[in-house]
Amino acid sequence: MLVCAMIGAAVMAAVDEIVFHQILHWHHFYDRSTSGAALVSDGLLHTAELLALVAGAVLFSDLRRRRVLSPAHARGGFFLGLGAFQLFDGVVDHKLLRVHQIRYGVDVTPYDWAWNLAGLALLLVGVGIVVRAGRRGRRRS
């Protein structure tokens, strides 16, 4: 489950970086300095997300090879990772550390609500899948 959570967090980081940093140009990973520093921070985020994806793929493959991968726990872990990254970014990066906002020049309140509620929804889906998988596993034992 943790391996797939790492993959989920890396995928959400990629979605954030590709959509909000590169396509929409709404923000960079670190917006409290020069545009050059902002681009470097995006590159560092991209590097971290790619390393996490590669490491996750290797670990996932090892779990499958050893036949110890639970597909339901893997799905749940993936959603937990998606939601955890989204909520961490929305709460810690946006509000506590203030390294960037979702968007600039507008009232960010609706964006913050949408961002964090989407993360919470993904996290709750993951919890639901993992709990259900755990109950099924106990019944089979």
N, C-alpha and C positions, 0 to 999 in steps of 0.2 A: 504494500500500500504506500509506503514512504517513497519508494522509487517512482511510482506513478504520480505522487504528489509533487515530486521534484520536476517531473516532466510537465505536469500541468502548470506549475508556476513559471517554468521556462516558456511554455507556449503562450501564456498570458502576457509575459514580458515582451515576447515577440510581437504579439498583437498590439500591445500598447505602443511599442516603439515604431512599428511599421505604420499603423493607422494614425496615431496622434502626434508622433514626432515627425515622420517623414511625409506622409500623404497630406494630412490636414495642417501641419505646421502649427499646432496649438501650443505645444510646449516641448521642452527638452528635459532630459533627466535632471539636470542642474541648471536652473535659470537665474541664479543670483550672482552672475559674473558676466564675462564677455561672451559674445556669440561663439568665439573660438573655444572657450572652456565648455560651453554648452554642447558643442559638437563632439568634443573629446568625451564628455560624460555620456553622450549617446553611444559612442563607440565602445566605451567600457561596459555599458549596460548590454550592448549587443554581444560583446565578447563573453560576458558572464552567462547570458542566456544560451548562447551556442555551446559553451562548455557544459552547462547543466543538461542540455538536450543530448549531447553526445554521451556524457556520463550516464544519464538516465537510460539511454538506448542500450548501452553496454550492460548495465545492471539488469535491465528488463530482459534482455536476451539471455543472461545467465540464469535468471529465475525460470524462464521458459525451458531452457536446456535441462535444468535440474528438476523440472516438472513440479515446482512448488508455487507456481503463480496461480492465484485465485482470480479468475476474470472479474468477478463481482467486486472484490476488494480493489483490484486494479482500477476499475472504472470509478469507484468511489474515491480512491486516492487521487485520481486525475482531477475530478471535480473539486476535491478539497484543495489541491494545489492552485487551480484556477481561482477559486474564491479567496484563498489566503493571500495570494499575490495582490489581487484587486483590492481587498480590504486593507492590507498593509500599505499599499501605495496610497489609497484614499485617505486613510487615517494618519499614518505616520509621515509619509513623504509630503502629502498635501497640507495637512493641518498642524502636526506637531513640529516637524523639522522645517516645513515650508520651503523645501528645495525647489518645488515648482507647484503651479496650480494646473488644473485641467485645461483652462483656457484663460486668456487675458482680455481685458477690455469689455467684459460683460459681467453681469451678476452671476457668480459661480454657484450660488445656492442650488438651483435646479440640477446643475451638472454634478455637484457633490452628492446630492441625494440619489441621482440616477447611478452614478459610479459606485457608491457604497452599497446601495440596495442591490445592484446587479452582483456585486461581490458577495454579499450576504446570501443571495438566492443561490449562487453557485456553491457556496460553502454548505448551505443547508441541503442541497441536492446530494452533495458528497456524503454528508453525515447520514442522510436517509439511506443511501445505497450501502454504506458500510454497516450500519446497524442491521439492515435487512439481511445482508450477507452473513453477518455474525449469527443471527438467529437461525438462518438456514443451516449453517455449519454445525451449530449445537444440536439441532434436530437430527442431523445425519449421524452424529457421534454415538 
